[in-house]
Amino acid sequence: MTKRILVLHTGGTISMQADTAGKVVTTEYNPMNHVAVPLEGIQVTALDIFNIPSPHMTPQHMLQLYKKSGQMESNLTVL
């Protein structure tokens, strides 16, 4: 049986890069879209949910994450 893992990407530090002035800004880049997971019997699905800096995460965002994970729960192992 294939194990399935869902990664919900919300932006934040992992997707931020420095611009030409040296200021750190949020980008559209999701590193999870570029990682090969060569593990037999494991399927990783990465979804872009938000693209916001971590300090901008609100209770409303957290509720959306909770709802999305609940929608996916029957099909994927949620971490």
N, CA, C and O atoms as a Tripos MOL2 file, in Angstrom:
@<TRIPOS>MOLECULE
protein
  316   315    79     0     0
PROTEIN
NO_CHARGES

@<TRIPOS>ATOM
      1 N           0.8390   -1.1840    0.0000 N.3       1 MET1
      2 CA          0.0000    0.0000    0.0000 C.3       1 MET1
      3 C           0.8840    1.2480    0.0000 C.2       1 MET1
      4 O           1.8330    1.3420    0.7770 O.2       1 MET1
      5 N           0.5710    2.1880   -0.8620 N.am      2 THR2
      6 CA          1.3260    3.4330   -0.9500 C.3       2 THR2
      7 C           0.9470    4.3670    0.1930 C.2       2 THR2
      8 O          -0.2340    4.6280    0.4180 O.2       2 THR2
      9 N           1.9360    4.8630    0.9060 N.am      3 LYS3
     10 CA          1.7240    5.8870    1.9300 C.3       3 LYS3
     11 C           1.6510    7.2240    1.2100 C.2       3 LYS3
     12 O           2.4200    7.4830    0.2840 O.2       3 LYS3
     13 N           0.7240    8.0680    1.6390 N.am      4 ARG4
     14 CA          0.5450    9.3600    0.9900 C.3       4 ARG4
     15 C           0.6870   10.4680    2.0270 C.2       4 ARG4
     16 O           0.0980   10.4030    3.1050 O.2       4 ARG4
     17 N           1.4690   11.4750    1.6900 N.am      5 ILE5
     18 CA          1.7400   12.5940    2.5960 C.3       5 ILE5
     19 C           1.3160   13.8860    1.9130 C.2       5 ILE5
     20 O           1.6350   14.1130    0.7460 O.2       5 ILE5
     21 N           0.6030   14.7260    2.6390 N.am      6 LEU6
     22 CA          0.1650   16.0270    2.1420 C.3       6 LEU6
     23 C           0.9600   17.1200    2.8390 C.2       6 LEU6
     24 O           1.0180   17.1620    4.0680 O.2       6 LEU6
     25 N           1.5760   18.0040    2.0570 N.am      7 VAL7
     26 CA          2.2960   19.1610    2.5880 C.3       7 VAL7
     27 C           1.5090   20.3960    2.1700 C.2       7 VAL7
     28 O           1.3440   20.6500    0.9770 O.2       7 VAL7
     29 N           1.0240   21.1630    3.1390 N.am      8 LEU8
     30 CA          0.2880   22.3940    2.8540 C.3       8 LEU8
     31 C           1.2590   23.5640    2.9870 C.2       8 LEU8
     32 O           1.6840   23.9110    4.0890 O.2       8 LEU8
     33 N           1.6020   24.1620    1.8570 N.am      9 HIS9
     34 CA          2.5780   25.2560    1.8240 C.3       9 HIS9
     35 C           1.8570   26.5800    2.0550 C.2       9 HIS9
     36 O           0.8690   26.8860    1.3880 O.2       9 HIS9
     37 N           2.3620   27.3600    3.0080 N.am     10 THR10
     38 CA          1.7170   28.6340    3.3410 C.3      10 THR10
     39 C           2.6100   29.8400    3.0710 C.2      10 THR10
     40 O           2.2830   30.9570    3.4710 O.2      10 THR10
     41 N           3.7320   29.6200    2.3950 N.am     11 GLY11
     42 CA          4.6600   30.7310    2.1380 C.3      11 GLY11
     43 C           5.6350   30.8400    3.2910 C.2      11 GLY11
     44 O           6.2640   29.8560    3.6800 O.2      11 GLY11
     45 N           5.7560   32.0290    3.8300 N.am     12 GLY12
     46 CA          6.6330   32.2240    4.9770 C.3      12 GLY12
     47 C           8.1040   32.1500    4.6220 C.2      12 GLY12
     48 O           8.4870   32.3100    3.4630 O.2      12 GLY12
     49 N           8.9120   31.9080    5.6200 N.am     13 THR13
     50 CA         10.3650   31.9340    5.4860 C.3      13 THR13
     51 C          10.8710   31.0210    4.3820 C.2      13 THR13
     52 O          11.7870   31.3960    3.6500 O.2      13 THR13
     53 N          10.3040   29.8480    4.2470 N.am     14 ILE14
     54 CA         10.8030   28.8710    3.2840 C.3      14 ILE14
     55 C          10.6870   29.3610    1.8380 C.2      14 ILE14
     56 O          11.4220   28.8890    0.9700 O.2      14 ILE14
     57 N           9.7760   30.3000    1.5670 N.am     15 SER15
     58 CA          9.6150   30.7920    0.1970 C.3      15 SER15
     59 C          10.1260   32.2200    0.0110 C.2      15 SER15
     60 O           9.9220   32.8140   -1.0480 O.2      15 SER15
     61 N          10.7810   32.7730    1.0190 N.am     16 MET16
     62 CA         11.2680   34.1500    0.9210 C.3      16 MET16
     63 C          12.6920   34.1910    0.3810 C.2      16 MET16
     64 O          13.4970   33.2910    0.6240 O.2      16 MET16
     65 N          12.9810   35.2590   -0.3600 N.am     17 GLN17
     66 CA         14.3110   35.4740   -0.9160 C.3      17 GLN17
     67 C          14.6470   36.9550   -0.8180 C.2      17 GLN17
     68 O          13.7590   37.7940   -0.6680 O.2      17 GLN17
     69 N          15.9280   37.2680   -0.9020 N.am     18 ALA18
     70 CA         16.3620   38.6680   -0.8790 C.3      18 ALA18
     71 C          16.2070   39.2610   -2.2760 C.2      18 ALA18
     72 O          16.5280   38.6170   -3.2750 O.2      18 ALA18
     73 N          15.7060   40.5120   -2.3330 N.am     19 ASP19
     74 CA         15.6260   41.1990   -3.6210 C.3      19 ASP19
     75 C          16.9530   41.9060   -3.9000 C.2      19 ASP19
     76 O          17.9080   41.7470   -3.1390 O.2      19 ASP19
     77 N          17.0220   42.6790   -4.9750 N.am     20 THR20
     78 CA         18.2810   43.3250   -5.3670 C.3      20 THR20
     79 C          18.7760   44.3330   -4.3370 C.2      20 THR20
     80 O          19.9710   44.6220   -4.2790 O.2      20 THR20
     81 N          17.8680   44.8700   -3.5220 N.am     21 ALA21
     82 CA         18.2550   45.8230   -2.4810 C.3      21 ALA21
     83 C          18.6290   45.1200   -1.1750 C.2      21 ALA21
     84 O          19.0190   45.7740   -0.2080 O.2      21 ALA21
     85 N          18.5100   43.7920   -1.1450 N.am     22 GLY22
     86 CA         18.8330   43.0470    0.0610 C.3      22 GLY22
     87 C          17.6600   42.8640    1.0010 C.2      22 GLY22
     88 O          17.7990   42.2500    2.0590 O.2      22 GLY22
     89 N          16.4960   43.3940    0.6220 N.am     23 LYS23
     90 CA         15.2930   43.2460    1.4390 C.3      23 LYS23
     91 C          14.7030   41.8510    1.2020 C.2      23 LYS23
     92 O          14.6370   41.3890    0.0630 O.2      23 LYS23
     93 N          14.2820   41.1950    2.2600 N.am     24 VAL24
     94 CA         13.6900   39.8650    2.1390 C.3      24 VAL24
     95 C          12.2070   40.0100    1.8100 C.2      24 VAL24
     96 O          11.4630   40.6980    2.5080 O.2      24 VAL24
     97 N          11.7980   39.3480    0.7300 N.am     25 VAL25
     98 CA         10.4130   39.4440    0.2640 C.3      25 VAL25
     99 C           9.8470   38.0470    0.0040 C.2      25 VAL25
    100 O          10.5870   37.1010   -0.2630 O.2      25 VAL25
    101 N           8.5320   37.9410    0.0870 N.am     26 THR26
    102 CA          7.8470   36.6980   -0.2390 C.3      26 THR26
    103 C           7.8350   36.5260   -1.7510 C.2      26 THR26
    104 O           7.6090   37.4860   -2.4880 O.2      26 THR26
    105 N           8.0770   35.3110   -2.2090 N.am     27 THR27
    106 CA          8.0510   35.0120   -3.6400 C.3      27 THR27
    107 C           7.0190   33.9240   -3.9120 C.2      27 THR27
    108 O           6.4470   33.3550   -2.9820 O.2      27 THR27
    109 N           6.7860   33.6420   -5.1790 N.am     28 GLU28
    110 CA          5.8720   32.5700   -5.5690 C.3      28 GLU28
    111 C           6.5460   31.2050   -5.4870 C.2      28 GLU28
    112 O           5.8880   30.1860   -5.6990 O.2      28 GLU28
    113 N           7.8290   31.1610   -5.1870 N.am     29 TYR29
    114 CA          8.6100   29.9330   -5.1770 C.3      29 TYR29
    115 C           8.1940   29.0200   -4.0270 C.2      29 TYR29
    116 O           8.1880   29.4350   -2.8680 O.2      29 TYR29
    117 N           7.8560   27.8040   -4.3440 N.am     30 ASN30
    118 CA          7.5630   26.7900   -3.3330 C.3      30 ASN30
    119 C           8.5990   25.6920   -3.4900 C.2      30 ASN30
    120 O           8.5160   24.9110   -4.4380 O.2      30 ASN30
    121 N           9.5720   25.6050   -2.5930 N.am     31 PRO31
    122 CA         10.6330   24.6100   -2.7320 C.3      31 PRO31
    123 C          10.1210   23.1770   -2.7650 C.2      31 PRO31
    124 O          10.7900   22.3030   -3.3170 O.2      31 PRO31
    125 N           8.9640   22.9150   -2.1950 N.am     32 MET32
    126 CA          8.4170   21.5570   -2.2100 C.3      32 MET32
    127 C           8.0750   21.0920   -3.6240 C.2      32 MET32
    128 O           8.0010   19.8900   -3.8800 O.2      32 MET32
    129 N           7.8650   22.0390   -4.5430 N.am     33 ASN33
    130 CA          7.5720   21.6690   -5.9270 C.3      33 ASN33
    131 C           8.8170   21.2080   -6.6690 C.2      33 ASN33
    132 O           8.7190   20.7110   -7.7910 O.2      33 ASN33
    133 N           9.9830   21.3670   -6.0580 N.am     34 HIS34
    134 CA         11.2440   21.0510   -6.7240 C.3      34 HIS34
    135 C          12.0410   19.9700   -6.0030 C.2      34 HIS34
    136 O          13.2180   19.7620   -6.3000 O.2      34 HIS34
    137 N          11.4080   19.2880   -5.0640 N.am     35 VAL35
    138 CA         12.0900   18.2500   -4.2980 C.3      35 VAL35
    139 C          11.6380   16.8870   -4.8050 C.2      35 VAL35
    140 O          10.4460   16.5780   -4.8180 O.2      35 VAL35
    141 N          12.5890   16.0930   -5.2140 N.am     36 ALA36
    142 CA         12.2730   14.7240   -5.6190 C.3      36 ALA36
    143 C          12.3190   13.8400   -4.3810 C.2      36 ALA36
    144 O          13.2780   13.8900   -3.6110 O.2      36 ALA36
    145 N          11.3090   13.0530   -4.1970 N.am     37 VAL37
    146 CA         11.2530   12.1570   -3.0490 C.3      37 VAL37
    147 C          11.3020   10.7210   -3.5740 C.2      37 VAL37
    148 O          10.2660   10.1030   -3.8170 O.2      37 VAL37
    149 N          12.5070   10.2070   -3.7420 N.am     38 PRO38
    150 CA         12.6420    8.8620   -4.3100 C.3      38 PRO38
    151 C          12.4820    7.7590   -3.2640 C.2      38 PRO38
    152 O          13.3540    6.9020   -3.1180 O.2      38 PRO38
    153 N          11.3810    7.7860   -2.5490 N.am     39 LEU39
    154 CA         11.1320    6.7740   -1.5300 C.3      39 LEU39
    155 C          10.0600    5.8180   -2.0400 C.2      39 LEU39
    156 O           8.9470    6.2310   -2.3660 O.2      39 LEU39
    157 N          10.4000    4.5680   -2.1030 N.am     40 GLU40
    158 CA          9.4630    3.5740   -2.6050 C.3      40 GLU40
    159 C           8.2550    3.4750   -1.6850 C.2      40 GLU40
    160 O           8.3930    3.3890   -0.4650 O.2      40 GLU40
    161 N           7.0770    3.4890   -2.2810 N.am     41 GLY41
    162 CA          5.8530    3.3370   -1.5140 C.3      41 GLY41
    163 C           5.3480    4.6010   -0.8620 C.2      41 GLY41
    164 O           4.4350    4.5450   -0.0380 O.2      41 GLY41
    165 N           5.9260    5.7610   -1.2140 N.am     42 ILE42
    166 CA          5.4920    7.0330   -0.6270 C.3      42 ILE42
    167 C           5.1800    8.0280   -1.7370 C.2      42 ILE42
    168 O           5.9810    8.2240   -2.6510 O.2      42 ILE42
    169 N           4.0140    8.6530   -1.6490 N.am     43 GLN43
    170 CA          3.6180    9.6960   -2.5880 C.3      43 GLN43
    171 C           3.4490   10.9970   -1.8050 C.2      43 GLN43
    172 O           2.6710   11.0530   -0.8530 O.2      43 GLN43
    173 N           4.1730   12.0360   -2.2030 N.am     44 VAL44
    174 CA          4.0870   13.3380   -1.5400 C.3      44 VAL44
    175 C           3.3140   14.2960   -2.4390 C.2      44 VAL44
    176 O           3.6380   14.4520   -3.6160 O.2      44 VAL44
    177 N           2.2870   14.9390   -1.8780 N.am     45 THR45
    178 CA          1.5210   15.9540   -2.5830 C.3      45 THR45
    179 C           1.7260   17.2760   -1.8590 C.2      45 THR45
    180 O           1.4960   17.3660   -0.6530 O.2      45 THR45
    181 N           2.1580   18.3060   -2.5910 N.am     46 ALA46
    182 CA          2.3500   19.6380   -2.0070 C.3      46 ALA46
    183 C           1.3180   20.5860   -2.6060 C.2      46 ALA46
    184 O           1.2120   20.7040   -3.8260 O.2      46 ALA46
    185 N           0.5620   21.2590   -1.7490 N.am     47 LEU47
    186 CA         -0.4340   22.2260   -2.1960 C.3      47 LEU47
    187 C          -0.0680   23.6110   -1.6890 C.2      47 LEU47
    188 O           0.2850   23.7810   -0.5220 O.2      47 LEU47
    189 N          -0.1530   24.6000   -2.5690 N.am     48 ASP48
    190 CA          0.0500   25.9930   -2.1760 C.3      48 ASP48
    191 C          -1.2780   26.5250   -1.6490 C.2      48 ASP48
    192 O          -2.2210   26.7140   -2.4170 O.2      48 ASP48
    193 N          -1.3550   26.7620   -0.3590 N.am     49 ILE49
    194 CA         -2.5820   27.2530    0.2600 C.3      49 ILE49
    195 C          -2.5570   28.7790    0.3520 C.2      49 ILE49
    196 O          -3.5130   29.4460   -0.0420 O.2      49 ILE49
    197 N          -1.4690   29.3200    0.8690 N.am     50 PHE50
    198 CA         -1.2660   30.7650    0.9760 C.3      50 PHE50
    199 C           0.1410   31.0780    0.5000 C.2      50 PHE50
    200 O           0.9380   30.1760    0.2430 O.2      50 PHE50
    201 N           0.4330   32.3470    0.3880 N.am     51 ASN51
    202 CA          1.8040   32.7890    0.1530 C.3      51 ASN51
    203 C           2.0090   34.0610    0.9740 C.2      51 ASN51
    204 O           2.1200   35.1650    0.4410 O.2      51 ASN51
    205 N           2.0520   33.8620    2.2820 N.am     52 ILE52
    206 CA          2.1390   35.0000    3.2000 C.3      52 ILE52
    207 C           3.3150   34.8070    4.1580 C.2      52 ILE52
    208 O           3.6990   33.6740    4.4480 O.2      52 ILE52
    209 N           3.8900   35.9140    4.6520 N.am     53 PRO53
    210 CA          4.9270   35.8010    5.6790 C.3      53 PRO53
    211 C           4.3270   35.1980    6.9560 C.2      53 PRO53
    212 O           3.1650   35.4460    7.2780 O.2      53 PRO53
    213 N           5.1030   34.4310    7.6570 N.am     54 SER54
    214 CA          4.6160   33.7470    8.8630 C.3      54 SER54
    215 C           3.9530   34.6750    9.8810 C.2      54 SER54
    216 O           2.9340   34.2920   10.4560 O.2      54 SER54
    217 N           4.4900   35.8950   10.1340 N.am     55 PRO55
    218 CA          3.8410   36.7690   11.1210 C.3      55 PRO55
    219 C           2.4480   37.2420   10.6930 C.2      55 PRO55
    220 O           1.6940   37.7630   11.5140 O.2      55 PRO55
    221 N           2.1050   37.0640    9.4180 N.am     56 HIS56
    222 CA          0.7950   37.4950    8.9290 C.3      56 HIS56
    223 C          -0.2540   36.3910    9.0190 C.2      56 HIS56
    224 O          -1.4020   36.5930    8.6230 O.2      56 HIS56
    225 N           0.1310   35.2240    9.5380 N.am     57 MET57
    226 CA         -0.8080   34.1150    9.7070 C.3      57 MET57
    227 C          -1.8170   34.4960   10.7830 C.2      57 MET57
    228 O          -1.4370   34.8440   11.9010 O.2      57 MET57
    229 N          -3.0950   34.4300   10.4450 N.am     58 THR58
    230 CA         -4.1720   34.8130   11.3590 C.3      58 THR58
    231 C          -4.9750   33.5760   11.7680 C.2      58 THR58
    232 O          -4.8180   32.5100   11.1730 O.2      58 THR58
    233 N          -5.8260   33.7140   12.7740 N.am     59 PRO59
    234 CA         -6.7160   32.6010   13.1120 C.3      59 PRO59
    235 C          -7.5850   32.1710   11.9190 C.2      59 PRO59
    236 O          -7.8950   30.9870   11.7830 O.2      59 PRO59
    237 N          -7.9750   33.1060   11.0630 N.am     60 GLN60
    238 CA         -8.7610   32.7590    9.8730 C.3      60 GLN60
    239 C          -7.9470   31.8560    8.9360 C.2      60 GLN60
    240 O          -8.4800   30.8900    8.3900 O.2      60 GLN60
    241 N          -6.6650   32.1680    8.7520 N.am     61 HIS61
    242 CA         -5.7970   31.3090    7.9420 C.3      61 HIS61
    243 C          -5.7000   29.9120    8.5640 C.2      61 HIS61
    244 O          -5.7620   28.9010    7.8640 O.2      61 HIS61
    245 N          -5.5470   29.8770    9.8850 N.am     62 MET62
    246 CA         -5.4340   28.5880   10.5700 C.3      62 MET62
    247 C          -6.7050   27.7610   10.4000 C.2      62 MET62
    248 O          -6.6430   26.5400   10.2520 O.2      62 MET62
    249 N          -7.8530   28.4280   10.4200 N.am     63 LEU63
    250 CA         -9.1200   27.7330   10.2050 C.3      63 LEU63
    251 C          -9.1800   27.1660    8.7860 C.2      63 LEU63
    252 O          -9.6390   26.0410    8.5890 O.2      63 LEU63
    253 N          -8.7240   27.9310    7.8040 N.am     64 GLN64
    254 CA         -8.6870   27.4460    6.4260 C.3      64 GLN64
    255 C          -7.7760   26.2190    6.3070 C.2      64 GLN64
    256 O          -8.1170   25.2620    5.6120 O.2      64 GLN64
    257 N          -6.6280   26.2440    6.9770 N.am     65 LEU65
    258 CA         -5.7280   25.0880    6.9700 C.3      65 LEU65
    259 C          -6.4030   23.8620    7.5880 C.2      65 LEU65
    260 O          -6.3110   22.7520    7.0620 O.2      65 LEU65
    261 N          -7.0710   24.0830    8.6930 N.am     66 TYR66
    262 CA         -7.7880   22.9930    9.3590 C.3      66 TYR66
    263 C          -8.8330   22.3830    8.4260 C.2      66 TYR66
    264 O          -8.9400   21.1610    8.3160 O.2      66 TYR66
    265 N          -9.6000   23.2400    7.7570 N.am     67 LYS67
    266 CA        -10.6420   22.7520    6.8490 C.3      67 LYS67
    267 C         -10.0420   22.0040    5.6640 C.2      67 LYS67
    268 O         -10.5590   20.9610    5.2630 O.2      67 LYS67
    269 N          -8.9590   22.5250    5.1040 N.am     68 LYS68
    270 CA         -8.3110   21.8730    3.9640 C.3      68 LYS68
    271 C          -7.7670   20.5160    4.3770 C.2      68 LYS68
    272 O          -7.9100   19.5430    3.6380 O.2      68 LYS68
    273 N          -7.1450   20.4370    5.5460 N.am     69 SER69
    274 CA         -6.6070   19.1520    5.9930 C.3      69 SER69
    275 C          -7.7360   18.1540    6.2330 C.2      69 SER69
    276 O          -7.5670   16.9610    5.9820 O.2      69 SER69
    277 N          -8.8740   18.6240    6.7110 N.am     70 GLY70
    278 CA        -10.0250   17.7430    6.9070 C.3      70 GLY70
    279 C         -10.5700   17.2180    5.5960 C.2      70 GLY70
    280 O         -10.9930   16.0650    5.5140 O.2      70 GLY70
    281 N         -10.5650   18.0660    4.5550 N.am     71 GLN71
    282 CA        -11.0290   17.6380    3.2360 C.3      71 GLN71
    283 C         -10.1340   16.5470    2.6740 C.2      71 GLN71
    284 O         -10.6110   15.6280    2.0070 O.2      71 GLN71
    285 N          -8.8430   16.6460    2.9410 N.am     72 MET72
    286 CA         -7.8740   15.7230    2.3660 C.3      72 MET72
    287 C          -7.6500   14.4800    3.2330 C.2      72 MET72
    288 O          -7.0490   13.5070    2.7770 O.2      72 MET72
    289 N          -8.1210   14.5090    4.4550 N.am     73 GLU73
    290 CA         -7.7920   13.4660    5.4290 C.3      73 GLU73
    291 C          -8.1520   12.0570    4.9710 C.2      73 GLU73
    292 O          -7.4100   11.1130    5.2410 O.2      73 GLU73
    293 N          -9.2590   11.9050    4.2940 N.am     74 SER74
    294 CA         -9.6730   10.5580    3.9050 C.3      74 SER74
    295 C          -8.7630    9.9550    2.8400 C.2      74 SER74
    296 O          -8.7320    8.7360    2.6740 O.2      74 SER74
    297 N          -8.0220   10.7940    2.1180 N.am     75 ASN75
    298 CA         -7.1710   10.3040    1.0360 C.3      75 ASN75
    299 C          -5.6860   10.3300    1.3460 C.2      75 ASN75
    300 O          -4.9150    9.6030    0.7190 O.2      75 ASN75
    301 N          -5.2700   11.1490    2.2960 N.am     76 LEU76
    302 CA         -3.8440   11.3550    2.5360 C.3      76 LEU76
    303 C          -3.5140   11.2620    4.0140 C.2      76 LEU76
    304 O          -4.3770   11.4690    4.8670 O.2      76 LEU76
    305 N          -2.2710   10.9530    4.3100 N.am     77 THR77
    306 CA         -1.7660   11.0340    5.6670 C.3      77 THR77
    307 C          -1.3590   12.4780    5.9000 C.2      77 THR77
    308 O          -0.4350   12.9620    5.2470 O.2      77 THR77
    309 N          -2.0180   13.1790    6.8070 N.am     78 VAL78
    310 CA         -1.7720   14.5980    7.0330 C.3      78 VAL78
    311 C          -0.7500   14.7630    8.1380 C.2      78 VAL78
    312 O          -0.9140   14.2200    9.2310 O.2      78 VAL78
    313 N           0.3300   15.5290    7.8500 N.am     79 LEU79
    314 CA          1.3570   15.8200    8.8490 C.3      79 LEU79
    315 C           1.2460   17.2580    9.2770 C.2      79 LEU79
    316 O           2.0210   17.7140   10.1180 O.2      79 LEU79
@<TRIPOS>BOND
     1     1     2 1
     2     2     3 1
     3     3     4 2
     4     3     5 am
     5     5     6 1
     6     6     7 1
     7     7     8 2
     8     7     9 am
     9     9    10 1
    10    10    11 1
    11    11    12 2
    12    11    13 am
    13    13    14 1
    14    14    15 1
    15    15    16 2
    16    15    17 am
    17    17    18 1
    18    18    19 1
    19    19    20 2
    20    19    21 am
    21    21    22 1
    22    22    23 1
    23    23    24 2
    24    23    25 am
    25    25    26 1
    26    26    27 1
    27    27    28 2
    28    27    29 am
    29    29    30 1
    30    30    31 1
    31    31    32 2
    32    31    33 am
    33    33    34 1
    34    34    35 1
    35    35    36 2
    36    35    37 am
    37    37    38 1
    38    38    39 1
    39    39    40 2
    40    39    41 am
    41    41    42 1
    42    42    43 1
    43    43    44 2
    44    43    45 am
    45    45    46 1
    46    46    47 1
    47    47    48 2
    48    47    49 am
    49    49    50 1
    50    50    51 1
    51    51    52 2
    52    51    53 am
    53    53    54 1
    54    54    55 1
    55    55    56 2
    56    55    57 am
    57    57    58 1
    58    58    59 1
    59    59    60 2
    60    59    61 am
    61    61    62 1
    62    62    63 1
    63    63    64 2
    64    63    65 am
    65    65    66 1
    66    66    67 1
    67    67    68 2
    68    67    69 am
    69    69    70 1
    70    70    71 1
    71    71    72 2
    72    71    73 am
    73    73    74 1
    74    74    75 1
    75    75    76 2
    76    75    77 am
    77    77    78 1
    78    78    79 1
    79    79    80 2
    80    79    81 am
    81    81    82 1
    82    82    83 1
    83    83    84 2
    84    83    85 am
    85    85    86 1
    86    86    87 1
    87    87    88 2
    88    87    89 am
    89    89    90 1
    90    90    91 1
    91    91    92 2
    92    91    93 am
    93    93    94 1
    94    94    95 1
    95    95    96 2
    96    95    97 am
    97    97    98 1
    98    98    99 1
    99    99   100 2
   100    99   101 am
   101   101   102 1
   102   102   103 1
   103   103   104 2
   104   103   105 am
   105   105   106 1
   106   106   107 1
   107   107   108 2
   108   107   109 am
   109   109   110 1
   110   110   111 1
   111   111   112 2
   112   111   113 am
   113   113   114 1
   114   114   115 1
   115   115   116 2
   116   115   117 am
   117   117   118 1
   118   118   119 1
   119   119   120 2
   120   119   121 am
   121   121   122 1
   122   122   123 1
   123   123   124 2
   124   123   125 am
   125   125   126 1
   126   126   127 1
   127   127   128 2
   128   127   129 am
   129   129   130 1
   130   130   131 1
   131   131   132 2
   132   131   133 am
   133   133   134 1
   134   134   135 1
   135   135   136 2
   136   135   137 am
   137   137   138 1
   138   138   139 1
   139   139   140 2
   140   139   141 am
   141   141   142 1
   142   142   143 1
   143   143   144 2
   144   143   145 am
   145   145   146 1
   146   146   147 1
   147   147   148 2
   148   147   149 am
   149   149   150 1
   150   150   151 1
   151   151   152 2
   152   151   153 am
   153   153   154 1
   154   154   155 1
   155   155   156 2
   156   155   157 am
   157   157   158 1
   158   158   159 1
   159   159   160 2
   160   159   161 am
   161   161   162 1
   162   162   163 1
   163   163   164 2
   164   163   165 am
   165   165   166 1
   166   166   167 1
   167   167   168 2
   168   167   169 am
   169   169   170 1
   170   170   171 1
   171   171   172 2
   172   171   173 am
   173   173   174 1
   174   174   175 1
   175   175   176 2
   176   175   177 am
   177   177   178 1
   178   178   179 1
   179   179   180 2
   180   179   181 am
   181   181   182 1
   182   182   183 1
   183   183   184 2
   184   183   185 am
   185   185   186 1
   186   186   187 1
   187   187   188 2
   188   187   189 am
   189   189   190 1
   190   190   191 1
   191   191   192 2
   192   191   193 am
   193   193   194 1
   194   194   195 1
   195   195   196 2
   196   195   197 am
   197   197   198 1
   198   198   199 1
   199   199   200 2
   200   199   201 am
   201   201   202 1
   202   202   203 1
   203   203   204 2
   204   203   205 am
   205   205   206 1
   206   206   207 1
   207   207   208 2
   208   207   209 am
   209   209   210 1
   210   210   211 1
   211   211   212 2
   212   211   213 am
   213   213   214 1
   214   214   215 1
   215   215   216 2
   216   215   217 am
   217   217   218 1
   218   218   219 1
   219   219   220 2
   220   219   221 am
   221   221   222 1
   222   222   223 1
   223   223   224 2
   224   223   225 am
   225   225   226 1
   226   226   227 1
   227   227   228 2
   228   227   229 am
   229   229   230 1
   230   230   231 1
   231   231   232 2
   232   231   233 am
   233   233   234 1
   234   234   235 1
   235   235   236 2
   236   235   237 am
   237   237   238 1
   238   238   239 1
   239   239   240 2
   240   239   241 am
   241   241   242 1
   242   242   243 1
   243   243   244 2
   244   243   245 am
   245   245   246 1
   246   246   247 1
   247   247   248 2
   248   247   249 am
   249   249   250 1
   250   250   251 1
   251   251   252 2
   252   251   253 am
   253   253   254 1
   254   254   255 1
   255   255   256 2
   256   255   257 am
   257   257   258 1
   258   258   259 1
   259   259   260 2
   260   259   261 am
   261   261   262 1
   262   262   263 1
   263   263   264 2
   264   263   265 am
   265   265   266 1
   266   266   267 1
   267   267   268 2
   268   267   269 am
   269   269   270 1
   270   270   271 1
   271   271   272 2
   272   271   273 am
   273   273   274 1
   274   274   275 1
   275   275   276 2
   276   275   277 am
   277   277   278 1
   278   278   279 1
   279   279   280 2
   280   279   281 am
   281   281   282 1
   282   282   283 1
   283   283   284 2
   284   283   285 am
   285   285   286 1
   286   286   287 1
   287   287   288 2
   288   287   289 am
   289   289   290 1
   290   290   291 1
   291   291   292 2
   292   291   293 am
   293   293   294 1
   294   294   295 1
   295   295   296 2
   296   295   297 am
   297   297   298 1
   298   298   299 1
   299   299   300 2
   300   299   301 am
   301   301   302 1
   302   302   303 1
   303   303   304 2
   304   303   305 am
   305   305   306 1
   306   306   307 1
   307   307   308 2
   308   307   309 am
   309   309   310 1
   310   310   311 1
   311   311   312 2
   312   311   313 am
   313   313   314 1
   314   314   315 1
   315   315   316 2
@<TRIPOS>SUBSTRUCTURE
     1 MET1         2 RESIDUE 1 A MET
     2 THR2         6 RESIDUE 1 A THR
     3 LYS3        10 RESIDUE 1 A LYS
     4 ARG4        14 RESIDUE 1 A ARG
     5 ILE5        18 RESIDUE 1 A ILE
     6 LEU6        22 RESIDUE 1 A LEU
     7 VAL7        26 RESIDUE 1 A VAL
     8 LEU8        30 RESIDUE 1 A LEU
     9 HIS9        34 RESIDUE 1 A HIS
    10 THR10       38 RESIDUE 1 A THR
    11 GLY11       42 RESIDUE 1 A GLY
    12 GLY12       46 RESIDUE 1 A GLY
    13 THR13       50 RESIDUE 1 A THR
    14 ILE14       54 RESIDUE 1 A ILE
    15 SER15       58 RESIDUE 1 A SER
    16 MET16       62 RESIDUE 1 A MET
    17 GLN17       66 RESIDUE 1 A GLN
    18 ALA18       70 RESIDUE 1 A ALA
    19 ASP19       74 RESIDUE 1 A ASP
    20 THR20       78 RESIDUE 1 A THR
    21 ALA21       82 RESIDUE 1 A ALA
    22 GLY22       86 RESIDUE 1 A GLY
    23 LYS23       90 RESIDUE 1 A LYS
    24 VAL24       94 RESIDUE 1 A VAL
    25 VAL25       98 RESIDUE 1 A VAL
    26 THR26      102 RESIDUE 1 A THR
    27 THR27      106 RESIDUE 1 A THR
    28 GLU28      110 RESIDUE 1 A GLU
    29 TYR29      114 RESIDUE 1 A TYR
    30 ASN30      118 RESIDUE 1 A ASN
    31 PRO31      122 RESIDUE 1 A PRO
    32 MET32      126 RESIDUE 1 A MET
    33 ASN33      130 RESIDUE 1 A ASN
    34 HIS34      134 RESIDUE 1 A HIS
    35 VAL35      138 RESIDUE 1 A VAL
    36 ALA36      142 RESIDUE 1 A ALA
    37 VAL37      146 RESIDUE 1 A VAL
    38 PRO38      150 RESIDUE 1 A PRO
    39 LEU39      154 RESIDUE 1 A LEU
    40 GLU40      158 RESIDUE 1 A GLU
    41 GLY41      162 RESIDUE 1 A GLY
    42 ILE42      166 RESIDUE 1 A ILE
    43 GLN43      170 RESIDUE 1 A GLN
    44 VAL44      174 RESIDUE 1 A VAL
    45 THR45      178 RESIDUE 1 A THR
    46 ALA46      182 RESIDUE 1 A ALA
    47 LEU47      186 RESIDUE 1 A LEU
    48 ASP48      190 RESIDUE 1 A ASP
    49 ILE49      194 RESIDUE 1 A ILE
    50 PHE50      198 RESIDUE 1 A PHE
    51 ASN51      202 RESIDUE 1 A ASN
    52 ILE52      206 RESIDUE 1 A ILE
    53 PRO53      210 RESIDUE 1 A PRO
    54 SER54      214 RESIDUE 1 A SER
    55 PRO55      218 RESIDUE 1 A PRO
    56 HIS56      222 RESIDUE 1 A HIS
    57 MET57      226 RESIDUE 1 A MET
    58 THR58      230 RESIDUE 1 A THR
    59 PRO59      234 RESIDUE 1 A PRO
    60 GLN60      238 RESIDUE 1 A GLN
    61 HIS61      242 RESIDUE 1 A HIS
    62 MET62      246 RESIDUE 1 A MET
    63 LEU63      250 RESIDUE 1 A LEU
    64 GLN64      254 RESIDUE 1 A GLN
    65 LEU65      258 RESIDUE 1 A LEU
    66 TYR66      262 RESIDUE 1 A TYR
    67 LYS67      266 RESIDUE 1 A LYS
    68 LYS68      270 RESIDUE 1 A LYS
    69 SER69      274 RESIDUE 1 A SER
    70 GLY70      278 RESIDUE 1 A GLY
    71 GLN71      282 RESIDUE 1 A GLN
    72 MET72      286 RESIDUE 1 A MET
    73 GLU73      290 RESIDUE 1 A GLU
    74 SER74      294 RESIDUE 1 A SER
    75 ASN75      298 RESIDUE 1 A ASN
    76 LEU76      302 RESIDUE 1 A LEU
    77 THR77      306 RESIDUE 1 A THR
    78 VAL78      310 RESIDUE 1 A VAL
    79 LEU79      314 RESIDUE 1 A LEU
